[in-house]
Amino acid sequence: MVNSGSGIHGAVFPGCPETFQEESQSQSRSQRSRSERSQQSGEQHQKVRPIQEGDVIALPAGVAHWIYNNGQSKLVLVALADVGNSENQLDQYLRKFVLGGSPQQEIQGGGQSWSRSRSQSQSSRRGQQGQQSNNILSAFDEEILAQSFNIDTQLARRLQKEKRQRGIIVRVQEDLEVLSPHRQEQEQEYEEERERRQRNGLEETFCTMTLKYNINDPTRADFYNPRGGRVSSVNALNLPILRFLQLSAKKGVLHRNAILAPHWNVNAHSIVYITRGNGRIQIVSENGESVFDEEIREGQLVVVPQNFAVVKRASSDRFEWVSFKTNGLSQTSQLAGRVSVFRALPLDVIRNSFGISREDAWRLKESRSEMTIFAPGSSSQRESQSERERQREREQREREESQRH
């Protein structure tokens, strides 16, 4: 709830398209001179909403969001987190993570320290928290992060190793530019109507209900990249009995060196069983700590807890797995790609969160146009190779100079 002040609030719902769009040709010259955006297309992101004193904001578990104070006074909010609901499947503790910024103990301490072993004393947990808290990108492998966002490794390092004293509250440079809605009331009515719609009908009874669904059929793939692979899912919508069982599943197939977009499970745990080939899986906790980073092969199983970020990269010609989810309508939220959380954020929010230029923010947001499966051979890989070649050339010149002296 907003206790005092006013501002802007943005929430990113996984898998939803950008709802606010600005075409580049409609921009004025002054707008184009302020940004490189017009080189490709206009700014676009998911909807933002003005907030003011007295507003109550409800957010589902695992939904990324941001808040900006555009008023003349302090923006004070009171937050309630329900850790006892069915969406919090890991334990009875609050786990919150940040995409940008560097969490500080005095701000993040309560929720983050609870992710430590409960047998530790509170003081030792605070000490450990002070050393390990960071944004969720910081623990990913630098090269995989660059490949996932289709950026160079230098920018990937800046995202991971920003100034430790920034915290999660940052001062915005200049004015925060976001696209604002013209008719808030109509949008709110549309959202309420969408929530009122009934789910898929359950005309079937238990006795006649369908009990099987083929997840291997390529024609049923939810995401397909001919050079990267595919992902198919079965859930309560296409197999209604799963609504009662509160389970769902996904089948993934990756070609060599292809990447499944880094993401987190919004409302479920994921039990990943490798059915063919081998690949690298990295899992990152909510406080930016790498908890698993290994090559995994056929017959092995990995558990990814709710809200832990995970990325997969195939090492063999065909890397396949099935993920069992502990929710009949499980959802994931991507960190990179065309339907990612970064794609739905305004440029200035990204720029100020990481302390980077507008051009770098644009690259982070727009360089990866693929949806969920990233094919190998991206420009970031070529840039990484070029960077290594330049490094070797510098070392060669230094050796030659040392020999002359």
Summary of the structure (lengths in Angstrom):
residues: 405
radius of gyration: 22.6
end to end distance: 69.0
largest distance: 87.8
contacts: 1240
relative contact order: 0.16
helix: 27%
strand: 23%
